[in-house]
Amino acid sequence: MFKRIFLGYLAVLLISFVVLALAFSFTVRQYLINDTVQSLHRVAETLSRSAFQPGMHGSGQIRGAFFKLANRIAYADYVVIRQDGIIIDSSNVKAYPPGIKNINETFIELAFGEKSGESKVQRELVAVKYPVSLGGSGKQADAVLILYTKLDLLTQLNLSILGILALALGAGTFVSLIAGLLATRVVVKPLHQLKNRAAELAKRRFSGRLVINTGDELEELADAFNEMSGQLAEYDRSQKEFFRNASHELKTPLMSVQGYAEAIKDDIIPDEEKDQSLQLIIRESRRMKALVEEFIYLSKMETMQENYSFEQFNLADTVSEAVHSVRSLALEKGVSLETKIVKNGVVIKGDPEKIHRLLLNILSNAVRCAYSTVKLELHNNAKIEVSDDGVGFKKEETEKVFEPFYRGENGGTGLGLAISRAIVENHGGTLAAGNNPTGGARIMITLPI
């Protein structure tokens, strides 16, 4: 990973420097050309104040006009062309002798072309024109002064600047590589830590925390790893406790069934007690069957494999059916059921069978724990409150009661509230436990309308 990150960084760095060098070279060249044109215009204006007469040329004695370019002395040649194309004067008499007709197309186009401007830039030279008068400054312009310079000097200047730029880029590349090397190691080291921590989690080693102090997303990722590790450790603990409790719950009835079955087989139990023993075996077998069914139901709930049939139904009807189903248990316990249900009912979308089971679990627990009264109230916002006048929950129990196999003093298998929570959460609702101000436990169910 370190190699890939570093090579990627190096590739981006080199591409950036190449693009920068090309852009800088183009920009400098354009700047030098524009500066040359402006300088030539200033020199041409100065030269145009002189009177140019036929035959009054430099004769090779004047090399040209001097000007400054990028703090270096540069020179330019000039040509004076009459309106009929005859050269009047020039600084390079060998190339453009006076008295002959100009044969340079660039100068002709610059001097007499309709679409030409006051300057022209070609691959080999830069030229500007300026109108002049032959014979005196007060007369009308009847000739053109063309001042031109070759681009050799510009090319040399550009190469010199590029050389300096190359040295600067080389030094910058070296510094950037060192910085990139250090930065890459800073990034890769936390990634290695995350990788090692992930490997430990895969081996179910949840102890310890990952400490990364980078102050950025890597530190946030490390915090997420630590949170995940804690949740996995808690899940692992709950699973082990679940299997331990499940084994304990099944072990007791199995021992009873095995003991009575062996006793009947060995004729240890008298004939008059065999029917009672067989009834005990049947009762314990039914208990184990119910317990296993709850195991399977809870497992499906937690893994989202339980099939849900969502439909719109009246929650008030389902609540009334659940209350009717537990009345026999309430009468057996001597507990009265008081209900307060909204008249028009509440229409929700959910699985009526699962909601019915949810309410049965909550009401059955309330009846077992109540001294004399269980109250149920259905609000028009699909909120259901079930309360009793029993001892209520202890302070540390309000969250634990929803864990599998957690049982209070009068609890059953310890799976009812765990199943209830799974049903409510799969419906997108909330389930909370608390106590009434006057005493007794209270369960609050909120379902989305």
C-alpha positions in Angstrom: 0.0 0.0 0.0 2.8 2.4 0.9 4.4 1.8 -2.6 1.2 2.4 -4.4 0.4 5.6 -2.5 3.9 6.9 -3.0 4.0 6.1 -6.7 0.6 7.7 -7.2 1.8 10.8 -5.4 5.0 10.9 -7.5 3.0 10.6 -10.7 0.7 13.4 -9.7 3.6 15.5 -8.7 5.5 15.0 -12.0 2.4 15.6 -14.1 1.7 18.8 -12.2 5.3 20.1 -12.7 5.2 19.3 -16.4 2.0 21.1 -16.9 3.3 24.0 -14.8 6.5 24.2 -16.9 4.6 24.2 -20.2 2.1 26.8 -19.0 4.9 29.0 -17.6 7.0 28.7 -20.8 4.0 29.7 -22.9 3.2 32.6 -20.6 6.8 33.9 -20.5 7.0 33.7 -24.3 3.8 35.7 -24.7 5.0 38.2 -22.2 8.3 38.7 -23.9 6.6 39.1 -27.3 4.2 41.7 -25.9 7.0 43.5 -24.2 9.0 43.5 -27.4 6.1 45.0 -29.4 5.6 47.8 -26.9 9.3 48.5 -26.8 9.5 48.6 -30.6 6.6 51.0 -30.7 8.4 53.4 -28.3 11.6 53.3 -30.3 9.7 53.7 -33.6 8.0 56.7 -32.3 11.4 58.2 -31.4 12.9 57.4 -34.8 9.9 58.8 -36.7 10.6 62.3 -35.5 13.7 62.3 -37.8 13.3 63.3 -41.4 14.0 60.5 -43.8 15.3 61.5 -47.3 16.0 59.2 -50.2 19.6 58.0 -50.1 20.0 59.1 -46.4 20.3 55.6 -45.0 22.5 54.0 -42.3 24.8 52.5 -44.9 25.6 49.8 -42.4 27.0 52.2 -39.9 24.0 52.0 -37.6 23.3 48.5 -36.5 19.8 49.5 -35.4 17.8 50.9 -32.4 18.6 49.7 -28.9 15.9 48.9 -26.3 15.6 47.1 -23.0 14.0 43.7 -22.7 13.9 41.8 -19.4 16.7 43.9 -18.1 18.9 43.0 -21.1 20.0 45.3 -24.0 18.3 44.3 -27.2 18.5 45.8 -30.7 16.1 46.1 -33.7 16.7 46.8 -37.4 14.5 49.3 -39.3 13.3 49.8 -42.8 11.7 52.9 -44.3 9.4 52.1 -47.2 7.8 54.7 -49.5 4.2 54.4 -50.6 5.3 53.0 -53.9 7.2 50.2 -52.1 10.7 51.7 -52.7 13.1 51.3 -49.7 14.2 54.8 -48.6 16.5 53.8 -45.7 17.4 50.7 -43.7 19.8 49.7 -41.0 20.8 46.5 -42.7 21.7 47.7 -46.2 22.9 44.2 -47.3 19.5 42.6 -46.8 17.4 45.7 -47.7 19.5 48.1 -49.8 17.9 51.6 -50.4 16.6 52.5 -53.8 15.1 49.1 -54.6 11.6 47.8 -54.2 10.9 45.9 -51.0 10.6 42.2 -51.6 9.7 41.1 -48.1 6.1 40.0 -48.1 5.8 40.4 -44.3 6.9 44.1 -44.5 4.5 44.7 -47.5 1.6 43.2 -45.7 2.4 45.1 -42.5 2.9 48.4 -44.3 0.1 48.3 -47.0 -2.2 45.4 -46.1 -5.7 46.5 -45.3 -6.3 43.9 -42.6 -2.9 44.2 -41.0 -2.5 45.9 -37.6 0.4 48.0 -36.3 2.4 45.0 -35.4 3.1 41.5 -36.7 4.5 38.4 -35.0 5.9 35.6 -37.0 8.0 32.5 -36.2 11.3 34.3 -36.8 10.6 38.0 -36.2 8.5 40.7 -34.5 7.8 43.9 -36.5 5.9 47.1 -35.9 5.1 50.0 -38.3 4.9 53.7 -37.7 4.0 56.4 -40.3 6.7 58.9 -41.1 7.0 61.9 -43.4 9.9 62.3 -45.9 11.6 65.6 -45.6 10.2 67.0 -42.4 8.1 66.4 -39.4 5.4 68.8 -40.3 4.5 67.2 -43.6 1.9 64.5 -44.2 3.1 60.9 -43.7 4.1 59.5 -47.0 6.2 56.5 -45.9 6.2 53.8 -43.3 8.9 53.0 -40.7 9.1 49.3 -40.0 11.1 48.3 -36.9 11.8 44.6 -36.5 13.8 42.3 -34.4 14.4 38.5 -34.6 13.1 36.1 -32.1 16.5 34.6 -31.3 16.9 36.9 -28.3 13.4 36.0 -27.0 14.2 32.4 -27.4 17.5 32.7 -25.5 15.7 34.7 -22.7 13.0 32.1 -22.6 15.5 29.2 -22.3 17.4 31.1 -19.6 14.2 31.5 -17.6 13.2 27.9 -18.2 16.6 26.8 -16.9 16.0 28.8 -13.7 12.6 27.3 -13.5 14.0 23.8 -14.0 16.4 24.3 -11.1 13.5 25.6 -9.0 11.3 22.7 -10.0 14.0 20.2 -9.3 14.6 21.5 -5.8 10.8 21.6 -5.3 10.5 18.1 -6.5 13.2 16.9 -4.1 11.5 18.7 -1.2 8.1 17.4 -2.2 9.3 13.9 -2.5 10.7 14.0 1.0 7.5 15.6 2.3 5.4 13.1 0.3 7.5 10.2 1.8 6.9 11.4 5.3 3.2 12.2 4.7 2.7 8.8 3.1 4.2 7.1 6.1 2.0 9.1 8.4 -1.1 8.0 6.4 0.0 4.3 6.0 0.9 3.8 9.6 -2.7 4.3 10.9 -3.9 2.1 8.0 -1.6 -0.7 9.2 -3.0 -0.2 12.7 -6.5 -0.5 11.4 -5.6 -3.6 9.4 -4.1 -5.3 12.4 -7.1 -4.4 14.6 -9.4 -5.8 12.0 -7.4 -9.0 12.0 -7.7 -9.2 15.8 -11.5 -8.7 15.6 -11.7 -11.5 13.1 -10.1 -13.7 15.7 -12.6 -12.6 18.3 -10.1 -10.6 20.3 -12.2 -7.7 21.4 -10.0 -6.4 24.3 -7.9 -3.3 23.9 -8.5 0.0 22.0 -7.1 1.5 18.9 -5.4 4.8 19.5 -4.8 7.1 16.5 -4.3 10.8 17.1 -4.3 12.3 13.7 -7.2 14.8 14.2 -8.8 13.8 10.9 -11.0 11.1 9.3 -8.5 8.4 10.2 -9.0 9.2 13.9 -12.8 9.1 13.3 -12.4 5.7 11.6 -10.4 4.5 14.6 -13.1 5.6 17.0 -15.7 3.8 14.8 -13.5 0.7 15.0 -13.4 1.0 18.8 -17.2 1.4 18.9 -17.6 -1.6 16.6 -15.2 -3.6 18.8 -17.3 -2.8 21.8 -20.5 -3.7 20.1 -19.0 -7.0 18.9 -17.7 -7.8 22.3 -21.2 -7.1 23.8 -22.8 -9.2 21.1 -20.3 -12.0 21.7 -21.0 -11.8 25.4 -24.8 -11.8 24.9 -24.5 -14.8 22.6 -22.5 -16.8 25.1 -24.9 -15.9 27.8 -27.8 -16.7 25.6 -26.5 -20.2 24.9 -25.6 -20.7 28.6 -29.1 -19.7 29.7 -30.7 -21.7 26.9 -28.7 -24.8 28.0 -29.8 -24.2 31.6 -33.4 -23.7 30.6 -33.4 -27.0 28.7 -31.3 -28.9 31.1 -33.8 -28.8 34.0 -36.8 -30.2 32.2 -34.7 -32.7 30.3 -33.3 -34.0 33.6 -36.9 -34.3 34.9 -38.1 -36.1 31.8 -35.0 -38.4 31.8 -35.3 -39.2 35.5 -39.0 -40.0 35.5 -38.7 -42.0 32.2 -35.9 -44.2 33.6 -37.8 -44.6 36.9 -40.9 -45.8 35.0 -38.8 -48.1 32.9 -37.1 -49.6 36.0 -40.5 -50.0 37.8 -39.2 -47.8 40.6 -42.4 -45.6 40.7 -45.5 -47.4 42.0 -48.3 -48.0 39.6 -50.6 -45.5 41.3 -48.0 -42.7 40.7 -47.2 -43.6 37.1 -50.0 -41.5 35.6 -48.8 -38.5 37.6 -45.2 -39.1 36.5 -46.3 -39.3 32.8 -48.3 -36.1 33.2 -45.1 -34.4 34.5 -43.1 -35.8 31.5 -45.8 -34.4 29.2 -45.8 -31.0 30.9 -42.0 -30.7 30.9 -42.0 -31.8 27.2 -44.5 -29.1 26.3 -42.5 -26.6 28.3 -39.3 -27.5 26.3 -41.3 -27.4 23.1 -42.6 -23.9 23.9 -39.1 -22.8 24.9 -37.5 -24.1 21.6 -40.3 -22.4 19.6 -39.4 -19.1 21.4 -35.8 -19.7 20.6 -36.6 -20.1 16.9 -39.0 -17.2 16.9 -36.4 -14.8 18.6 -33.7 -16.0 16.2 -35.8 -15.2 13.2 -36.7 -11.9 14.6 -33.2 -10.8 15.2 -31.9 -12.0 11.8 -34.9 -10.4 10.0 -35.8 -13.8 8.6 -39.3 -13.9 10.1 -41.9 -13.2 7.4 -44.0 -10.1 8.0 -47.3 -9.5 6.3 -47.8 -5.7 6.4 -51.3 -4.4 5.9 -53.5 -1.6 7.1 -55.6 -2.6 10.2 -57.3 -1.1 13.1 -55.0 -1.2 16.1 -57.9 -0.9 18.5 -59.3 -4.2 17.4 -56.0 -6.0 17.8 -55.6 -4.5 21.3 -59.1 -5.6 22.3 -58.4 -9.1 21.1 -55.2 -9.3 23.1 -57.0 -8.1 26.2 -59.6 -10.7 25.7 -57.0 -13.4 25.3 -55.4 -12.7 28.7 -58.6 -12.3 30.7 -58.5 -15.9 31.7 -55.0 -15.5 33.1 -56.0 -12.3 34.9 -59.0 -14.1 36.5 -56.8 -16.9 37.6 -54.4 -14.4 39.2 -57.2 -12.3 40.6 -56.1 -9.3 38.6 -58.6 -6.8 37.0 -58.0 -5.4 33.5 -58.8 -1.8 32.9 -58.7 -0.5 29.3 -59.0 2.9 27.8 -59.1 2.7 24.0 -59.9 5.6 21.6 -63.4 5.2 20.2 -62.6 5.6 16.5 -59.5 3.4 16.8 -56.1 4.0 15.1 -55.3 2.7 11.7 -51.7 1.6 11.2 -49.7 -0.5 8.7 -48.1 -3.6 10.1 -48.5 -7.3 10.8 -51.6 -7.9 12.9 -50.4 -11.3 14.1 -47.0 -9.9 15.3 -48.7 -7.0 17.0 -51.1 -9.4 18.7 -48.2 -11.5 20.0 -46.4 -8.3 21.2 -49.4 -7.3 23.2 -49.9 -10.8 24.6 -46.3 -10.8 25.9 -46.6 -7.3 27.5 -50.0 -8.0 29.1 -49.0 -11.5 30.3 -46.0 -10.0 32.1 -48.1 -7.2 33.6 -50.7 -9.7 34.9 -48.0 -11.9 36.5 -46.3 -8.9 38.2 -49.5 -7.0 39.3 -51.0 -7.1 42.7 -54.5 -6.4 41.7 -54.8 -4.1 38.6 -53.4 -3.8 35.1 -54.2 -0.8 33.0 -54.0 -0.5 29.2 -54.4 2.8 27.4 -54.4 3.3 23.6 -53.8 6.9 22.4 -54.8 8.2 19.0 -51.1 8.6 18.0 -50.7 4.8 18.1 -49.0 4.9 21.5 -49.9 2.1 23.9 -49.2 2.2 27.7 -49.5 -0.9 29.8 -49.0 -0.5 33.6 -49.5 -2.5 36.7 -49.5 -1.9 40.5 -46.7 -4.4 41.2 -43.3 -3.7 42.6 -42.1 -2.2 39.3 -38.6 -2.2 37.8 -35.4 -1.6 39.6 -33.3 1.3 38.3 -30.8 -0.9 36.5 -33.6 -3.1 35.0 -35.2 -0.7 32.6 -32.8 -1.7 29.8 -31.9 -5.2 30.9 -35.5 -6.5 30.8 -35.4 -6.5 27.0 -32.4 -8.8 26.9 -32.9 -12.5 26.2 -33.3 -14.7 29.3 -33.4 -11.7 31.7 -36.1 -12.5 34.3 -37.4 -10.6 37.2 -38.9 -12.2 40.3 -42.1 -13.3 38.6 -40.7 -13.7 35.1 -41.3 -16.5 32.7 -38.7 -17.8 30.2 -37.1 -14.4 29.9 -37.8 -14.2 26.1 -41.1 -12.5 26.0 -39.8 -8.9 26.2 -36.9 -9.7 23.9 -39.3 -10.9 21.3 -41.5 -7.9 21.9 -38.7 -5.5 21.3 -37.8 -7.2 18.0 -41.4 -7.0 16.8 -41.6 -3.3 17.6 -38.3 -2.4 16.0 -39.1 -4.3 12.9 -42.3 -2.1 12.7 -40.2 1.0 13.0 -41.4 1.8 16.5 -40.0 2.1 20.0 -40.4 0.1 23.2 -39.4 1.5 26.6 -39.8 0.4 30.2 -40.2 2.5 33.3 -42.2 2.9 36.5 -45.4 4.8 37.4 -45.1 7.7 39.7 -47.4 5.9 42.1 -45.5 2.6 41.9 -45.6 -0.3 39.5 -44.1 -1.0 36.2 -45.1 0.7 32.9 -44.3 -0.3 29.3 -44.6 2.3 26.6 -45.1 1.1 23.0 -45.0 3.6 20.1 -45.9 2.4 16.6 -45.7 4.5 13.4 -49.1 5.5 12.0 
